[in-house]
Amino acid sequence: MFWSVFGASLARTRFTPRVVRPLENPASTRERQRGARSLAVTSALAAGGTGAPHGDELACAKRAALECDALAADKHSRTVKLIEVDLDSDSPRWERVAAGSDQEVGASLTVRLKNERVRVAESHRPAPSGDWELDVKYCFREDGKLAALQSELRTFQGDVVVRHSRYFGLSGETIQDTRAVLDLTSGKPVREGNRSFMDRKFRVYQTADEVIAEVGHDRVYP
């Protein structure tokens, strides 16, 4: 999923004198065009590029995601777990609990740090009715900027699982966006529109500092 913003304006057409060139053999013209394309790709690769739009930034974001996966799987990584309290308040508070605690009466947020920097945030939010639950995983680069995001909504409304994956460029723009709807029981793909369900919105933290600001600095760094 690539999101592109196109800003185009019509330029005035100016008359240009016609230049008459000698006729060329079509075969030699095609050969020259292939050579030019090959040279362009070779030059991009030599410069460290991929020849595709956002290719370098996408590869960088995916490398960061792999680092986040490794950190999440590391049982010895520094982990901070918080639960949301005062649910009726416009400004919910977060309380810190033991990392391995099963105390989850509502929403929870698990933060994983590396070198004293927040690299992973895992949000879990169940519906009070029990009809659905939403998990969102945020992956941040070393500089604190968002690199990747994965969400999974499991809902009895339509009996589906909605999985969403997004990668972000260095400026915060979405450079790849994929979404899949699966049957809740079988896990098989479901065509969009065949099931009726309500998608759930969630906050996109553009930086690790936004996570820290929401839950409180003293709860992440006591």
N, CA, C and O of each residue as an XYZ file, in Angstrom:
888
protein
N       0.820     -1.167      0.000
C       0.000      0.000      0.000
C       0.874      1.243      0.000
O       1.552      1.545      0.982
N       0.848      1.916     -1.049
C       1.623      3.144     -1.136
C       0.672      4.316     -1.209
O      -0.240      4.331     -2.037
N       0.877      5.300     -0.348
C       0.090      6.522     -0.395
C       0.951      7.578     -1.039
O       2.045      7.871     -0.556
N       0.482      8.140     -2.101
C       1.252      9.176     -2.785
C       0.400     10.426     -2.886
O      -0.808     10.360     -3.113
N       1.041     11.544     -2.717
C       0.353     12.822     -2.853
C       0.877     13.481     -4.109
O       2.074     13.725     -4.257
N      -0.035     13.759     -4.995
C       0.372     14.353     -6.254
C      -0.107     15.793     -6.288
O      -1.298     16.080     -6.168
N       0.839     16.673     -6.452
C       0.483     18.078     -6.614
C       0.953     18.510     -7.990
O       2.150     18.679     -8.218
N       0.021     18.687     -8.899
C       0.404     18.990    -10.277
C      -0.343     20.229    -10.742
O      -1.492     20.442    -10.355
N       0.292     21.039    -11.562
C      -0.350     22.214    -12.142
C      -0.023     22.249    -13.609
O       1.054     21.821    -14.024
N      -0.965     22.766    -14.412
C      -0.759     22.826    -15.849
C       0.177     23.983    -16.178
O      -0.019     25.108    -15.718
N       1.180     23.693    -16.970
C       2.105     24.733    -17.408
C       1.673     25.230    -18.786
O       1.037     24.505    -19.552
N       2.026     26.465    -19.080
C       1.688     27.010    -20.388
C       2.485     26.290    -21.473
O       3.664     25.978    -21.310
N       1.796     26.038    -22.585
C       2.453     25.366    -23.704
C       3.103     26.414    -24.588
O       2.435     27.334    -25.057
N       4.399     26.280    -24.816
C       5.133     27.225    -25.654
C       5.516     26.563    -26.972
O       5.826     25.373    -27.033
N       5.482     27.358    -28.000
C       5.850     26.829    -29.310
C       7.348     26.581    -29.370
O       8.150     27.444    -29.014
N       7.715     25.385    -29.826
C       9.117     25.035    -29.985
C       9.362     24.660    -31.436
O       8.642     23.821    -31.978
N      10.360     25.257    -32.080
C      10.650     24.911    -33.477
C      10.882     23.413    -33.613
O      11.528     22.783    -32.775
N      10.346     22.872    -34.674
C      10.482     21.435    -34.910
C      11.856     21.142    -35.467
O      12.326     21.824    -36.377
N      12.497     20.130    -34.920
C      13.808     19.703    -35.401
C      13.638     18.400    -36.164
O      13.114     17.421    -35.633
N      14.073     18.398    -37.383
C      13.956     17.203    -38.208
C      15.224     16.392    -38.066
O      16.314     16.882    -38.362
N      15.090     15.135    -37.608
C      16.230     14.250    -37.427
C      16.187     13.148    -38.479
O      15.107     12.790    -38.950
N      17.314     12.620    -38.846
C      17.325     11.523    -39.808
C      16.632     10.300    -39.237
O      16.647     10.062    -38.030
N      16.019      9.524    -40.135
C      15.327      8.311    -39.724
C      16.317      7.307    -39.163
O      17.441      7.188    -39.652
N      15.884      6.569    -38.107
C      16.729      5.561    -37.492
C      16.091      4.196    -37.652
O      14.877      4.066    -37.805
N      16.919      3.208    -37.614
C      16.434      1.831    -37.636
C      15.665      1.563    -36.336
O      16.224      1.762    -35.258
N      14.380      1.111    -36.402
C      13.615      0.862    -35.169
C      14.311     -0.095    -34.223
O      14.229      0.070    -33.006
N      15.000     -1.101    -34.768
C      15.677     -2.076    -33.901
C      16.781     -1.404    -33.112
O      16.935     -1.673    -31.921
N      17.560     -0.529    -33.751
C      18.646      0.144    -33.031
C      18.096      1.119    -32.006
O      18.715      1.331    -30.964
N      16.935      1.720    -32.285
C      16.313      2.630    -31.319
C      15.906      1.885    -30.066
O      16.148      2.352    -28.953
N      15.276      0.704    -30.245
C      14.861     -0.088    -29.085
C      16.074     -0.533    -28.286
O      16.031     -0.546    -27.055
N      17.161     -0.899    -28.969
C      18.365     -1.344    -28.274
C      18.954     -0.218    -27.437
O      19.414     -0.444    -26.317
N      18.940      1.013    -27.988
C      19.474      2.147    -27.262
C      18.617      2.467    -26.038
O      19.147      2.840    -24.992
N      17.282      2.323    -26.164
C      16.394      2.588    -25.037
C      16.590      1.574    -23.924
O      16.560      1.929    -22.746
N      16.795      0.293    -24.296
C      17.043     -0.728    -23.288
C      18.347     -0.446    -22.554
O      18.437     -0.618    -21.339
N      19.343     -0.017    -23.295
C      20.618      0.301    -22.674
C      20.508      1.457    -21.701
O      21.131      1.445    -20.640
N      19.704      2.471    -22.066
C      19.518      3.622    -21.179
C      18.824      3.211    -19.898
O      19.186      3.664    -18.812
N      17.803      2.333    -20.027
C      17.098      1.875    -18.828
C      18.022      1.062    -17.938
O      18.011      1.214    -16.716
N      18.826      0.197    -18.555
C      19.750     -0.623    -17.783
C      20.756      0.235    -17.040
O      21.093     -0.041    -15.889
N      21.238      1.284    -17.711
C      22.203      2.183    -17.088
C      21.574      2.916    -15.903
O      22.220      3.111    -14.874
N      20.300      3.324    -16.054
C      19.623      4.037    -14.966
C      19.474      3.149    -13.738
O      19.705      3.603    -12.618
N      19.090      1.882    -13.934
C      18.935      0.957    -12.818
C      20.276      0.686    -12.167
O      20.380      0.658    -10.941
N      21.322      0.483    -12.996
C      22.664      0.223    -12.463
C      23.149      1.396    -11.631
O      23.757      1.204    -10.578
N      22.884      2.621    -12.099
C      23.313      3.802    -11.359
C      22.594      3.893    -10.020
O      23.196      4.259     -9.011
N      21.292      3.555    -10.009
C      20.534      3.615     -8.753
C      21.067      2.606     -7.759
O      21.204      2.915     -6.576
N      21.370      1.398     -8.222
C      21.895      0.374     -7.332
C      23.275      0.737     -6.813
O      23.602      0.474     -5.655
N      24.076      1.338     -7.669
C      25.421      1.722     -7.246
C      25.375      2.781     -6.166
O      26.266      2.867     -5.321
N      24.310      3.599     -6.203
C      24.162      4.644     -5.201
C      23.488      4.137     -3.935
O      23.224      4.905     -3.010
N      23.209      2.820     -3.901
C      22.584      2.249     -2.710
C      21.083      2.228     -2.788
O      20.426      1.931     -1.790
N      20.506      2.534     -3.949
C      19.059      2.566     -4.092
C      18.510      1.252     -4.565
O      19.253      0.298     -4.794
N      17.177      1.204     -4.713
C      16.511     -0.005     -5.160
C      15.876      0.172     -6.521
O      15.385     -0.794     -7.103
N      15.876      1.398     -7.042
C      15.242      1.632     -8.328
C      13.742      1.804     -8.205
O      13.090      2.037     -9.222
N      13.151      1.702     -7.011
C      11.718      1.838     -6.791
C      11.454      3.023     -5.883
O      12.272      3.333     -5.016
N      10.284      3.715     -6.075
C       9.948      4.835     -5.196
C       9.914      4.402     -3.735
O       9.325      3.372     -3.408
N      10.537      5.173     -2.863
C      10.580      4.894     -1.422
C      11.314      3.593     -1.100
O      11.229      3.104      0.027
N      12.028      3.030     -2.065
C      12.653      1.730     -1.832
C      13.614      1.721     -0.670
O      13.571      0.812      0.159
N      14.481      2.711     -0.589
C      15.461      2.774      0.492
C      14.786      2.972      1.842
O      15.150      2.322      2.822
N      13.801      3.871      1.895
C      13.122      4.144      3.159
C      12.286      2.947      3.598
O      12.179      2.672      4.794
N      11.692      2.233      2.644
C      10.919      1.042      2.995
C      11.827     -0.039      3.556
O      11.486     -0.692      4.542
N      12.988     -0.232      2.926
C      13.940     -1.222      3.428
C      14.413     -0.839      4.830
O      14.578     -1.706      5.689
N      14.630      0.450      5.061
C      15.055      0.934      6.381
C      13.974      0.676      7.421
O      14.271      0.243      8.535
N      12.709      0.942      7.058
C      11.598      0.724      7.984
C      11.437     -0.752      8.316
O      11.135     -1.105      9.456
N      11.636     -1.609      7.329
C      11.497     -3.047      7.562
C      12.641     -3.579      8.425
O      12.443     -4.500      9.217
N      13.825     -3.007      8.277
C      14.933     -3.403      9.160
C      14.623     -3.009     10.605
O      14.896     -3.766     11.537
N      14.053     -1.826     10.775
C      13.676     -1.397     12.122
C      12.609     -2.318     12.705
O      12.628     -2.617     13.899
N      11.677     -2.767     11.862
C      10.622     -3.669     12.330
C      11.203     -4.999     12.796
O      10.735     -5.574     13.779
N      12.215     -5.483     12.096
C      12.860     -6.723     12.511
C      13.552     -6.547     13.866
O      13.519     -7.442     14.710
N      14.175     -5.386     14.060
C      14.808     -5.104     15.354
C      13.758     -5.053     16.465
O      13.998     -5.528     17.576
N      12.599     -4.478     16.161
C      11.524     -4.408     17.161
C      10.997     -5.800     17.480
O      10.712     -6.101     18.639
N      10.865     -6.650     16.473
C      10.403     -8.023     16.706
C      11.378     -8.771     17.617
O      10.972     -9.496     18.525
N      12.670     -8.577     17.353
C      13.682     -9.241     18.181
C      13.631     -8.734     19.609
O      13.801     -9.507     20.552
N      13.399     -7.435     19.773
C      13.325     -6.865     21.114
C      12.094     -7.393     21.857
O      12.169     -7.704     23.046
N      10.964     -7.491     21.153
C       9.737     -7.988     21.774
C       9.875     -9.451     22.186
O       9.253     -9.889     23.153
N      10.688    -10.203     21.454
C      10.874    -11.625     21.765
C      11.925    -11.851     22.847
O      12.036    -12.951     23.389
N      12.698    -10.808     23.163
C      13.758    -10.935     24.169
C      13.164    -10.844     25.576
O      12.696     -9.782     25.988
N      13.182    -11.937     26.296
C      12.596    -11.976     27.637
C      13.385    -11.133     28.642
O      12.885    -10.812     29.720
N      14.614    -10.781     28.281
C      15.453    -10.013     29.193
C      15.428     -8.513     28.884
O      16.108     -7.731     29.547
N      14.653     -8.119     27.890
C      14.596     -6.697     27.552
C      13.849     -5.934     28.636
O      12.993     -6.498     29.318
N      14.165     -4.667     28.795
C      13.496     -3.854     29.807
C      12.074     -3.560     29.347
O      11.862     -2.985     28.280
N      11.103     -3.961     30.164
C       9.689     -3.861     29.792
C       8.911     -3.128     30.874
O       9.082     -3.380     32.066
N       8.054     -2.219     30.433
C       7.184     -1.472     31.342
C       5.746     -1.738     30.921
O       5.377     -1.516     29.768
N       4.934     -2.215     31.867
C       3.530     -2.480     31.566
C       2.651     -1.531     32.361
O       2.859     -1.314     33.554
N       1.655     -0.966     31.666
C       0.748     -0.020     32.301
C      -0.692     -0.402     31.980
O      -0.971     -0.964     30.921
N      -1.612     -0.090     32.908
C      -3.028     -0.294     32.667
C      -3.730      1.039     32.796
O      -3.320      1.907     33.567
N      -4.797      1.185     32.026
C      -5.544      2.439     32.015
C      -6.588      2.431     33.135
O      -7.329      1.463     33.307
N      -6.628      3.521     33.882
C      -7.616      3.672     34.954
C      -8.374      4.978     34.731
O      -8.018      5.774     33.862
N      -9.427      5.189     35.529
C     -10.289      6.367     35.334
C     -10.797      6.415     33.902
O     -10.610      7.401     33.190
N     -11.443      5.328     33.495
C     -11.879      5.212     32.107
C     -12.919      6.255     31.731
O     -13.046      6.606     30.558
N     -13.664      6.756     32.713
C     -14.714      7.738     32.421
C     -14.168      9.151     32.285
O     -14.904     10.073     31.934
N     -12.897      9.321     32.558
C     -12.293     10.653     32.499
C     -11.872     10.987     31.074
O     -11.531     10.100     30.291
N     -11.900     12.295     30.742
C     -11.424     12.730     29.425
C      -9.915     12.572     29.309
O      -9.379     12.462     28.206
N      -9.233     12.560     30.448
C      -7.777     12.378     30.469
C      -7.451     11.140     31.308
O      -7.144     11.260     32.494
N      -7.515      9.960     30.702
C      -7.303      8.729     31.468
C      -5.914      8.675     32.073
O      -4.945      9.165     31.492
N      -5.833      8.071     33.246
C      -4.553      7.900     33.910
C      -4.049      6.485     33.669
O      -4.822      5.571     33.381
N      -2.743      6.329     33.792
C      -2.121      5.029     33.613
C      -1.375      4.663     34.891
O      -0.705      5.497     35.500
N      -1.503      3.425     35.275
C      -0.788      2.925     36.443
C       0.154      1.806     36.016
O      -0.179      0.962     35.184
N       1.323      1.830     36.606
C       2.321      0.825     36.276
C       2.079     -0.438     37.104
O       1.812     -0.370     38.304
N       2.177     -1.590     36.437
C       2.023     -2.879     37.107
C       3.227     -3.750     36.752
O       4.015     -3.398     35.875
N       3.365     -4.879     37.430
C       4.475     -5.782     37.144
C       4.402     -6.249     35.697
O       3.316     -6.484     35.168
N       5.567     -6.382     35.059
C       5.622     -6.706     33.636
C       4.878     -7.985     33.299
O       4.251     -8.071     32.243
N       4.934     -8.980     34.175
C       4.265    -10.249     33.880
C       2.873    -10.341     34.444
O       2.289    -11.424     34.477
N       2.323     -9.216     34.894
C       1.022     -9.224     35.556
C      -0.103     -9.491     34.566
O      -0.061     -9.058     33.414
N      -1.121    -10.223     35.050
C      -2.313    -10.478     34.255
C      -3.433     -9.520     34.609
O      -4.579     -9.708     34.200
N      -3.097     -8.499     35.367
C      -4.104     -7.532     35.816
C      -4.493     -6.631     34.653
O      -3.825     -5.633     34.379
N      -5.566     -6.986     33.978
C      -6.040     -6.211     32.840
C      -7.554     -6.096     32.911
O      -8.272     -6.953     32.396
N      -8.030     -5.053     33.539
C      -9.468     -4.832     33.612
C      -9.942     -4.011     32.420
O     -11.145     -3.902     32.182
N      -9.030     -3.446     31.689
C      -9.380     -2.640     30.530
C      -8.198     -2.565     29.583
O      -7.560     -3.573     29.278
N      -7.916     -1.357     29.124
C      -6.819     -1.162     28.182
C      -5.478     -1.269     28.884
O      -5.345     -0.931     30.060
N      -4.490     -1.742     28.147
C      -3.128     -1.828     28.680
C      -2.146     -1.391     27.606
O      -2.445     -1.399     26.412
N      -0.968     -1.011     28.070
C       0.095     -0.588     27.167
C       1.413     -1.151     27.685
O       1.792     -0.921     28.834
N       2.098     -1.884     26.833
C       3.397     -2.453     27.187
C       4.477     -1.737     26.389
O       4.423     -1.688     25.160
N       5.448     -1.187     27.086
C       6.528     -0.426     26.462
C       7.833     -1.190     26.629
O       8.157     -1.645     27.725
N       8.572     -1.327     25.552
C       9.855     -2.038     25.588
C      10.967     -1.062     25.216
O      10.865     -0.321     24.239
N      12.033     -1.080     26.021
C      13.121     -0.126     25.838
C      14.418     -0.824     25.461
O      14.653     -1.978     25.817
N      15.250     -0.097     24.734
C      16.598     -0.546     24.402
C      17.516      0.656     24.523
O      17.278      1.699     23.914
N      18.562      0.501     25.312
C      19.481      1.619     25.565
C      18.731      2.843     26.099
O      19.005      3.984     25.727
N      17.770      2.554     26.990
C      16.978      3.593     27.646
C      16.087      4.373     26.688
O      15.627      5.466     27.020
N      15.842      3.828     25.515
C      14.953      4.481     24.558
C      13.763      3.571     24.254
O      13.915      2.357     24.115
N      12.584      4.172     24.152
C      11.388      3.400     23.814
C      11.470      2.992     22.345
O      11.547      3.841     21.457
N      11.454      1.699     22.105
C      11.518      1.190     20.733
C      10.223      0.489     20.319
O       9.888      0.451     19.135
N       9.498     -0.064     21.293
C       8.261     -0.793     20.993
C       7.178     -0.378     21.986
O       7.439     -0.229     23.180
N       5.967     -0.193     21.479
C       4.796      0.030     22.330
C       3.689     -0.885     21.826
O       3.366     -0.888     20.639
N       3.110     -1.664     22.741
C       2.067     -2.623     22.372
C       0.794     -2.263     23.126
O       0.743     -2.334     24.354
N      -0.219     -1.882     22.385
C      -1.485     -1.451     22.969
C      -2.517     -2.571     22.854
O      -2.644     -3.214     21.812
N      -3.249     -2.790     23.943
C      -4.340     -3.771     23.940
C      -5.582     -3.091     24.479
O      -5.565     -2.543     25.581
N      -6.661     -3.123     23.711
C      -7.897     -2.455     24.135
C      -9.095     -3.359     23.846
O      -9.433     -3.580     22.683
N      -9.739     -3.882     24.888
C     -10.945     -4.687     24.701
C     -12.203     -3.827     24.804
O     -12.205     -2.783     25.457
N     -13.257     -4.276     24.159
C     -14.534     -3.586     24.287
C     -15.166     -3.937     25.626
O     -15.093     -5.092     26.046
N     -15.790     -2.972     26.316
C     -16.468     -3.291     27.581
C     -17.524     -4.377     27.416
O     -17.786     -5.144     28.343
N     -18.131     -4.438     26.228
C     -19.164     -5.442     25.971
C     -18.588     -6.814     25.673
O     -19.297     -7.819     25.737
N     -17.295     -6.857     25.346
C     -16.670     -8.119     24.980
C     -16.876     -8.509     23.531
O     -16.542     -9.626     23.133
N     -17.430     -7.587     22.726
C     -17.712     -7.902     21.324
C     -16.477     -7.837     20.431
O     -16.447     -8.449     19.364
N     -15.471     -7.107     20.862
C     -14.266     -6.966     20.043
C     -13.077     -6.618     20.927
O     -13.237     -6.197     22.073
N     -11.879     -6.800     20.373
C     -10.655     -6.343     21.026
C      -9.652     -5.956     19.951
O      -9.607     -6.542     18.870
N      -8.850     -4.954     20.281
C      -7.924     -4.374     19.314
C      -6.512     -4.366     19.887
O      -6.283     -3.891     20.999
N      -5.574     -4.896     19.115
C      -4.160     -4.859     19.485
C      -3.402     -4.052     18.440
O      -3.589     -4.240     17.238
N      -2.545     -3.153     18.912
C      -1.736     -2.331     18.011
C      -0.293     -2.376     18.491
O      -0.016     -2.183     19.675
N       0.618     -2.630     17.568
C       2.043     -2.655     17.889
C       2.750     -1.539     17.123
O       2.657     -1.457     15.898
N       3.456     -0.685     17.858
C       4.193      0.430     17.268
C       5.688      0.128     17.349
O       6.182     -0.319     18.384
N       6.394      0.372     16.265
C       7.843      0.180     16.227
C       8.505      1.522     15.937
O       8.187      2.182     14.948
N       9.426      1.918     16.811
C      10.107      3.201     16.658
C      11.583      2.998     16.323
O      12.212      2.045     16.782
N      12.116      3.901     15.522
C      13.542      3.867     15.210
C      14.349      4.339     16.426
O      13.783      4.757     17.436
N      15.662      4.265     16.311
C      16.531      4.711     17.397
C      16.343      6.191     17.698
O      16.516      6.624     18.837
N      15.983      6.975     16.664
C      15.786      8.409     16.885
C      14.392      8.726     17.420
O      14.054      9.894     17.616
N      13.580      7.693     17.656
C      12.263      7.888     18.226
C      11.134      8.038     17.234
O       9.973      8.109     17.637
N      11.437      8.090     15.942
C      10.386      8.248     14.936
C       9.734      6.901     14.617
O      10.380      5.855     14.671
N       8.455      6.948     14.286
C       7.706      5.737     13.973
C       8.186      5.124     12.664
O       8.276      5.807     11.643
N       8.492      3.832     12.701
C       8.944      3.121     11.506
C       7.863      2.204     10.953
O       7.696      2.098      9.738
N       7.130      1.542     11.838
C       6.130      0.576     11.394
C       5.022      0.454     12.428
O       5.192      0.779     13.603
N       3.889     -0.024     11.948
C       2.718     -0.191     12.808
C       1.935     -1.406     12.326
O       1.732     -1.591     11.126
N       1.502     -2.223     13.268
C       0.659     -3.368     12.954
C      -0.534     -3.371     13.896
O      -0.380     -3.185     15.103
N      -1.721     -3.583     13.344
C      -2.909     -3.658     14.181
C      -3.711     -4.899     13.828
O      -3.682     -5.379     12.695
N      -4.428     -5.406     14.822
C      -5.307     -6.556     14.605
C      -6.586     -6.352     15.399
O      -6.560     -6.246     16.625
N      -7.687     -6.299     14.698
C      -9.014     -6.177     15.304
C      -9.712     -7.528     15.192
O      -9.851     -8.079     14.101
N     -10.147     -8.050     16.329
C     -10.934     -9.284     16.360
C     -12.325     -8.924     16.858
O     -12.486     -8.404     17.962
N     -13.323     -9.204     16.037
C     -14.673     -8.762     16.380
C     -15.713     -9.815     16.026
O     -15.596    -10.523     15.025
N     -16.736     -9.899     16.876
C     -17.877    -10.772     16.608
C     -18.858    -10.110     15.644
O     -19.790    -10.755     15.164
N     -18.653     -8.836     15.364
C     -19.468     -8.149     14.364
C     -18.981     -8.579     12.979
O     -17.998     -8.045     12.465
N     -19.655     -9.515     12.404
C     -19.218    -10.065     11.125
C     -18.275    -11.238     11.273
O     -17.905    -11.878     10.289
N     -17.877    -11.527     12.539
C     -16.972    -12.646     12.810
C     -15.725    -12.577     11.931
O     -15.440    -13.489     11.155
N     -14.985    -11.465     12.074
C     -13.801    -11.262     11.242
C     -12.602    -10.833     12.083
O     -12.733    -10.379     13.219
N     -11.438    -10.996     11.478
C     -10.184    -10.453     11.987
C      -9.670     -9.481     10.930
O      -9.548     -9.844      9.760
N      -9.371     -8.262     11.331
C      -8.876     -7.248     10.395
C      -7.432     -6.929     10.764
O      -7.157     -6.402     11.841
N      -6.525     -7.251      9.868
C      -5.101     -7.002     10.098
C      -4.623     -5.875      9.192
O      -4.907     -5.850      7.994
N      -3.895     -4.951      9.793
C      -3.444     -3.750      9.091
C      -1.961     -3.558      9.366
O      -1.530     -3.602     10.518
N      -1.183     -3.347      8.319
C       0.256     -3.154      8.463
C       0.668     -1.918      7.677
O       0.308     -1.760      6.510
N       1.437     -1.035      8.340
C       1.884      0.194      7.686
C       3.358      0.438      7.988
O       3.832      0.191      9.097
N       4.072      0.930      6.975
C       5.461      1.343      7.134
C       5.552      2.832      6.831
O       4.825      3.362      5.991
N       6.467      3.493      7.541
C       6.549      4.946      7.458
C       7.945      5.393      7.028
O       8.952      4.775      7.375
N       7.973      6.483      6.266
C       9.234      7.056      5.835
C       9.860      7.909      6.926
O       9.291      8.079      8.005
N      11.030      8.440      6.633
C      11.768      9.222      7.619
C      11.067     10.530      7.969
O      11.319     11.108      9.026
N      10.185     10.998      7.079
C       9.449     12.235      7.339
C       8.071     11.963      7.937
O       7.291     12.894      8.141
N       7.763     10.689      8.221
C       6.497     10.347      8.841
C       5.397      9.956      7.884
O       4.299      9.607      8.318
N       5.669     10.005      6.568
C       4.641      9.654      5.604
C       4.510      8.130      5.475
O       5.482      7.399      5.666
N       3.311      7.666      5.151
C       3.087      6.244      4.940
C       3.657      5.852      3.579
O       3.310      6.455      2.563
N       4.535      4.838      3.554
C       5.131      4.423      2.290
C       4.673      3.026      1.860
O       4.858      2.636      0.707
N       4.084      2.287      2.779
C       3.453      1.017      2.396
C       2.316      0.735      3.369
O       2.459      0.913      4.579
N       1.191      0.296      2.827
C      -0.016      0.114      3.643
C      -0.754     -1.120      3.134
O      -1.195     -1.144      1.985
N      -0.894     -2.139      3.969
C      -1.596     -3.355      3.567
C      -2.669     -3.690      4.595
O      -2.538     -3.381      5.780
N      -3.727     -4.326      4.118
C      -4.862     -4.658      4.982
C      -5.455     -5.977      4.526
O      -5.557     -6.240      3.328
N      -5.843     -6.803      5.479
C      -6.454     -8.086      5.172
C      -7.607     -8.335      6.122
O      -7.521     -8.036      7.313
N      -8.698     -8.889      5.582
C      -9.858     -9.269      6.379
C      -9.978    -10.786      6.327
O     -10.040    -11.376      5.249
N     -10.011    -11.419      7.510
C     -10.028    -12.874      7.601
C     -11.236    -13.333      8.416
O     -11.772    -12.592      9.241
N     -11.645    -14.569      8.163
C     -12.708    -15.156      8.967
C     -12.198    -15.416     10.377
O     -11.088    -15.917     10.558
N     -13.003    -15.077     11.367
C     -12.584    -15.170     12.755
C     -12.287    -16.601     13.177
O     -11.404    -16.828     14.004
N     -13.006    -17.565     12.625
C     -12.842    -18.961     13.018
C     -11.817    -19.699     12.167
O     -10.922    -20.360     12.695
N     -11.951    -19.584     10.851
C     -11.085    -20.362      9.952
C      -9.792    -19.659      9.610
O      -8.815    -20.314      9.246
N      -9.758    -18.329      9.718
C      -8.570    -17.571      9.329
C      -8.430    -17.396      7.835
O      -7.413    -16.882      7.369
N      -9.431    -17.810      7.070
C      -9.363    -17.677      5.608
C      -9.752    -16.259      5.189
O     -10.558    -15.611      5.856
N      -9.177    -15.780      4.081
C      -9.489    -14.421      3.621
C     -10.970    -14.241      3.314
O     -11.641    -15.148      2.823
N     -11.451    -13.054      3.615
C     -12.831    -12.673      3.341
C     -12.805    -11.451      2.444
O     -12.054    -10.507      2.692
N     -13.621    -11.466      1.404
C     -13.650    -10.327      0.484
C     -14.263     -9.113      1.185
O     -15.271     -9.213      1.884
N     -13.617     -7.962      0.972
C     -14.106     -6.718      1.570
C     -15.550     -6.474      1.127
O     -15.863     -6.579     -0.059
N     -16.420     -6.152      2.069
C     -17.812     -5.879      1.749
C     -18.733     -7.057      1.963
O     -19.952     -6.894      2.015
N     -18.154     -8.263      2.091
C     -18.988     -9.451      2.288
C     -19.441     -9.607      3.736
O     -20.405    -10.323      4.008
N     -18.762     -8.950      4.659
C     -19.123     -9.008      6.077
C     -19.371     -7.585      6.583
O     -18.682     -6.644      6.189
N     -20.340     -7.450      7.441
C     -20.657     -6.148      8.023
C     -20.016     -6.040      9.401
O     -20.322     -6.824     10.300
N     -19.125     -5.063      9.562
C     -18.476     -4.840     10.850
C     -18.043     -3.380     10.943
O     -17.950     -2.683      9.933
N     -17.785     -2.937     12.150
C     -17.330     -1.566     12.379
C     -15.845     -1.573     12.672
O     -15.398     -2.155     13.660
N     -15.078     -0.920     11.804
C     -13.640     -0.818     12.050
C     -13.410      0.124     13.227
O     -14.220      1.015     13.486
N     -12.313     -0.076     13.932
C     -12.026      0.712     15.126
C     -10.830      1.621     14.887
O      -9.789      1.181     14.398
N     -10.989      2.887     15.236
C      -9.895      3.839     15.078
C      -8.983      3.784     16.298
O      -9.408      3.420     17.395
N      -7.752      4.145     16.092
C      -6.789      4.194     17.192
C      -5.786      5.301     16.913
O      -5.634      5.756     15.779
N      -5.117      5.716     17.956
C      -4.148      6.790     17.801
C      -2.864      6.266     17.168
O      -2.387      5.180     17.498
N      -2.327      7.045     16.270
C      -1.038      6.727     15.658
C       0.016      7.619     16.302
O       0.055      8.823     16.049
N       0.864      7.032     17.129
C       1.947      7.786     17.768
C       3.071      7.975     16.751
O       3.709      7.004     16.343
N       3.309      9.190     16.351
C       4.348      9.454     15.354
C       5.750      9.359     15.941
O       6.717      9.139     15.212
N       5.863      9.525     17.260
C       7.162      9.432     17.920
C       7.009      8.713     19.252
O       5.915      8.640     19.811
N       8.110      8.187     19.747
C       8.105      7.551     21.060
C       7.803      8.562     22.151
O       7.220      8.211     23.177
N       8.197      9.821     21.942
C       7.930     10.859     22.933
C       6.429     11.054     23.146
O       6.012     11.411     24.247
N       5.610     10.828     22.116
C       4.165     10.960     22.258
C       3.609      9.880     23.182
O       2.664     10.123     23.933
N       4.200      8.686     23.124
C       3.792      7.612     24.028
C       4.131      7.994     25.468
O       3.305      7.860     26.371
N       5.352      8.468     25.664
C       5.808      8.851     27.000
C       4.952      9.983     27.558
O       4.606      9.978     28.739
N       4.609     10.953     26.709
C       3.804     12.090     27.158
C       2.409     11.644     27.592
O       1.847     12.205     28.532
N       1.850     10.649     26.922
C       0.497     10.210     27.262
C       0.453      9.455     28.588
O      -0.435      9.691     29.407
N       1.393      8.561     28.800
C       1.337      7.740     30.017
C       2.057      8.379     31.198
O       1.822      8.013     32.350
N       2.940      9.341     30.904
C       3.670      9.999     31.967
C       5.131      9.568     32.008
O       5.434      8.375     32.055
N       6.025     10.538     31.990
C       7.455     10.254     31.957
C       7.892      9.431     33.165
O       8.713      8.522     33.039
N       7.340      9.751     34.339
C       7.766      9.075     35.553
C       7.313      7.618     35.602
O       7.833      6.839     36.401
N       6.364      7.246     34.771
C       5.925      5.846     34.742
C       6.799      4.999     33.826
O       6.914      3.787     34.008
N       7.405      5.638     32.853
C       8.321      4.913     31.960
C       9.732      4.918     32.538
O      10.452      3.924     32.447
N      10.123      6.056     33.137
C      11.451      6.202     33.728
C      11.298      6.570     35.208
O      11.509      7.725     35.575
N      10.940      5.620     36.047
C      10.724      5.921     37.481
C      12.034      6.282     38.187
O      12.032      6.560     39.386
